[in-house]
């Protein structure tokens, strides 16, 4: 689980995603991207609702 704590750079491009130097198609983002986006959205929702 220690690897989960290490931050990887996530870049969104017009063609897909680049996470830690590896390319992914935009239709299939890696789980790290999905988790980061979910956290960001939850944070925004909490700010807006309170």
Number of C-alpha atoms within 10 A of each C-alpha: 5 5 7 8 7 8 9 14 11 16 13 14 12 7 11 14 21 20 16 11 11 9 16 16 13 14 9 11 16 17 9 15 19 12 11 12 12 12 12 11 12 12 11 11 11 9 9 8 6 5
